[in-house]
Amino acid sequence: MKKASETRQGMGLFPEKLFFRIGEASRLVGVESCVLRYWESEFPFLSPRKGKSGQRIYTAEDIGILLHIKRLLYEERYTIDGAKKQILVLLPDIRKQTMDGDIPSLDPSKGEIIDMVQQRLRRMLETLS
């Protein structure tokens, strides 16, 4: 498996960086900076660190979450509340993908989403058993 930085650079999604300021994050995600700040207020699990100057600093994990939020809101037409519920179900898988070095898909198929939800549900059942 390629390292995350190699994969990111090869796909042209992310520069070879660990952290992104809000302007860079907004360009990567494809929304305005004010939208990212609004989403931060609506999605409590989205909380980028802040630098010494108070500017938001996003990680690759944050970018992955933002891409999923954007897809749910803009492409699948979820409401904010509906997107919150979906992201809470998908959040462990999004975080695992980022930790494994997988790049968040800009346009995951419905099959991929169903697979992620099924995997999550299986893990929940195993935990409850």
Secondary structure as a PSIPRED ss2 file (coil, helix, strand):
# PSIPRED VFORMAT (PSIPRED V4.0)

   1 M C   1.000  0.000  0.000
   2 K C   1.000  0.000  0.000
   3 K C   1.000  0.000  0.000
   4 A H   0.000  1.000  0.000
   5 S H   0.000  1.000  0.000
   6 E H   0.000  1.000  0.000
   7 T H   0.000  1.000  0.000
   8 R H   0.000  1.000  0.000
   9 Q H   0.000  1.000  0.000
  10 G H   0.000  1.000  0.000
  11 M H   0.000  1.000  0.000
  12 G C   1.000  0.000  0.000
  13 L C   1.000  0.000  0.000
  14 F C   1.000  0.000  0.000
  15 P C   1.000  0.000  0.000
  16 E C   1.000  0.000  0.000
  17 K C   1.000  0.000  0.000
  18 L C   1.000  0.000  0.000
  19 F E   0.000  0.000  1.000
  20 F E   0.000  0.000  1.000
  21 R E   0.000  0.000  1.000
  22 I H   0.000  1.000  0.000
  23 G H   0.000  1.000  0.000
  24 E H   0.000  1.000  0.000
  25 A H   0.000  1.000  0.000
  26 S H   0.000  1.000  0.000
  27 R H   0.000  1.000  0.000
  28 L H   0.000  1.000  0.000
  29 V H   0.000  1.000  0.000
  30 G C   1.000  0.000  0.000
  31 V C   1.000  0.000  0.000
  32 E C   1.000  0.000  0.000
  33 S H   0.000  1.000  0.000
  34 C H   0.000  1.000  0.000
  35 V H   0.000  1.000  0.000
  36 L H   0.000  1.000  0.000
  37 R H   0.000  1.000  0.000
  38 Y H   0.000  1.000  0.000
  39 W H   0.000  1.000  0.000
  40 E H   0.000  1.000  0.000
  41 S H   0.000  1.000  0.000
  42 E H   0.000  1.000  0.000
  43 F C   1.000  0.000  0.000
  44 P C   1.000  0.000  0.000
  45 F C   1.000  0.000  0.000
  46 L C   1.000  0.000  0.000
  47 S C   1.000  0.000  0.000
  48 P C   1.000  0.000  0.000
  49 R E   0.000  0.000  1.000
  50 K E   0.000  0.000  1.000
  51 G C   1.000  0.000  0.000
  52 K C   1.000  0.000  0.000
  53 S C   1.000  0.000  0.000
  54 G C   1.000  0.000  0.000
  55 Q C   1.000  0.000  0.000
  56 R E   0.000  0.000  1.000
  57 I E   0.000  0.000  1.000
  58 Y E   0.000  0.000  1.000
  59 T E   0.000  0.000  1.000
  60 A H   0.000  1.000  0.000
  61 E H   0.000  1.000  0.000
  62 D H   0.000  1.000  0.000
  63 I H   0.000  1.000  0.000
  64 G H   0.000  1.000  0.000
  65 I H   0.000  1.000  0.000
  66 L H   0.000  1.000  0.000
  67 L H   0.000  1.000  0.000
  68 H H   0.000  1.000  0.000
  69 I H   0.000  1.000  0.000
  70 K H   0.000  1.000  0.000
  71 R H   0.000  1.000  0.000
  72 L H   0.000  1.000  0.000
  73 L H   0.000  1.000  0.000
  74 Y H   0.000  1.000  0.000
  75 E H   0.000  1.000  0.000
  76 E C   1.000  0.000  0.000
  77 R C   1.000  0.000  0.000
  78 Y C   1.000  0.000  0.000
  79 T C   1.000  0.000  0.000
  80 I H   0.000  1.000  0.000
  81 D H   0.000  1.000  0.000
  82 G H   0.000  1.000  0.000
  83 A H   0.000  1.000  0.000
  84 K H   0.000  1.000  0.000
  85 K H   0.000  1.000  0.000
  86 Q H   0.000  1.000  0.000
  87 I H   0.000  1.000  0.000
  88 L H   0.000  1.000  0.000
  89 V H   0.000  1.000  0.000
  90 L H   0.000  1.000  0.000
  91 L H   0.000  1.000  0.000
  92 P H   0.000  1.000  0.000
  93 D H   0.000  1.000  0.000
  94 I H   0.000  1.000  0.000
  95 R H   0.000  1.000  0.000
  96 K H   0.000  1.000  0.000
  97 Q H   0.000  1.000  0.000
  98 T H   0.000  1.000  0.000
  99 M H   0.000  1.000  0.000
 100 D H   0.000  1.000  0.000
 101 G C   1.000  0.000  0.000
 102 D C   1.000  0.000  0.000
 103 I C   1.000  0.000  0.000
 104 P C   1.000  0.000  0.000
 105 S C   1.000  0.000  0.000
 106 L C   1.000  0.000  0.000
 107 D C   1.000  0.000  0.000
 108 P C   1.000  0.000  0.000
 109 S C   1.000  0.000  0.000
 110 K H   0.000  1.000  0.000
 111 G H   0.000  1.000  0.000
 112 E H   0.000  1.000  0.000
 113 I H   0.000  1.000  0.000
 114 I H   0.000  1.000  0.000
 115 D H   0.000  1.000  0.000
 116 M H   0.000  1.000  0.000
 117 V H   0.000  1.000  0.000
 118 Q H   0.000  1.000  0.000
 119 Q H   0.000  1.000  0.000
 120 R H   0.000  1.000  0.000
 121 L H   0.000  1.000  0.000
 122 R H   0.000  1.000  0.000
 123 R H   0.000  1.000  0.000
 124 M H   0.000  1.000  0.000
 125 L H   0.000  1.000  0.000
 126 E H   0.000  1.000  0.000
 127 T H   0.000  1.000  0.000
 128 L H   0.000  1.000  0.000
 129 S C   1.000  0.000  0.000
